[in-house]
């Protein structure tokens, strides 16, 4: 196995400290036990609750009455031991931050590695060694299950359900199974087992309806709420007025992105530029809905942290999460808030940009970026050049026909019949309105009609439009400048 070979290479290189970050402690211990047997080396395991004990073969390394539960006692014991051993230290991370004696003892053991080649393997869900120890250490990453292994887990859970229910076969189809396997990529075997079990055992079926719930559960397991949010409700383009060019562009590229087969030129992402309230956010949700993918929203403002280095770390964690949720759509809302230096951020924006550009260039995962922006002049040219994003679409103010469509969509949402309204007259009255303003005009009309105890009609909506000062009037100069800039530089959405 490749993992066994990799661990052996670390051992052969005489590296005294090894960090393994994983939730699958048992799997990691089994791997290390195989390595120890191959090398005919002694292997021991320590935890705060069980103390020190030998795994596999060999004599006990400490008297049972001592157990060596305390980290300092354990490390003193290892430091004075004359025979080499591989020590698995489970959940040792709390003792590395505020106990200088622990750090010093570990360093002593590492420095003495040539004389007594003890290897300390720190096994935890998350662990960062202090800087004075990191130069003696190597990090090993457990391999995640591939498609074949994931399908084995699915079959095993289906078999267990079938045995419990009189050999009844679960209900599913090949297309759904393919999407299920794609959604489970990036997860550990134990997490995959739990997610598949939850999908099967409630109704004995794996259906397309299970995939959104599975993606939500997967996101919760990965745990990065606050910076990245999982958008539970995604729209279809039926609820988006206009944007015909964008819809067609996405339709042409749907199969190239969603296919699990290797595609040389897989779509990377789009930048949606436009006036506020024009429907950029709705379009991002509709892309995920159209392609049947999970939608993650990255809050660019939430990335920033007052502590040095934490902002960049937040972005790296967010991008790692997107990789783990692949295939998915990553919506970077108002991207200029994080990527435009304001002269007083001590270079944070430049470092964020570098991290993002490196990830965009090297990512192997199927993550489609939808970046939205209200002011492209604040974005660095490195981010918006061809090759980073596939296309820049401009979401303009809707024309008369699109305004009619938007009225129709929002009236339908409120269980009202659009045929009862003069849509052409409403389209004229709402000249210069964006989609959000049209929706608010309908909301205002409903409130007014409710106050007067009558049904909503065209006259109430016309009055609501007349009482609205659209953004295209309030900020006429800025919007005119944006439209002028976009005319020859972007593709109309």
NORTA-V62585 format. One record per run of one state. SS is the DSSP state (2 for helix, 1 for strand, 0 for the rest). FROM is the first residue (numbers start at 1). TO is the last residue. Records with the same first field share a line. If there is no record, write none. Layout:
BEGIN
SS=FROM-TO  FROM-TO
END
This chain:
BEGIN
0=1-1  13-16  22-24  40-42  48-50  56-70  81-85  91-92  96-99  112-118  125-130  135-136  141-146  165-170  172-173  184-188  202-204  206-207  223-227  231-236  240-243  259-268  275-279  292-293  300-300  304-309  325-327  334-335  340-347  363-366  374-375  379-380  385-385  387-388  390-390  396-399  414-417  421-422  430-434  452-457  467-470  475-475  488-490  493-493
2=2-12  25-39  71-80  93-95  100-111  131-134  147-164  174-183  189-201  208-222  237-239  244-258  280-291  301-303  310-324  336-339  348-362  376-378  381-384  400-413  418-420  423-429  435-451  458-466  471-474  476-487
1=17-21  43-47  51-55  86-90  119-124  137-140  171-171  205-205  228-230  269-274  294-299  328-333  367-373  386-386  389-389  391-395  491-492
END
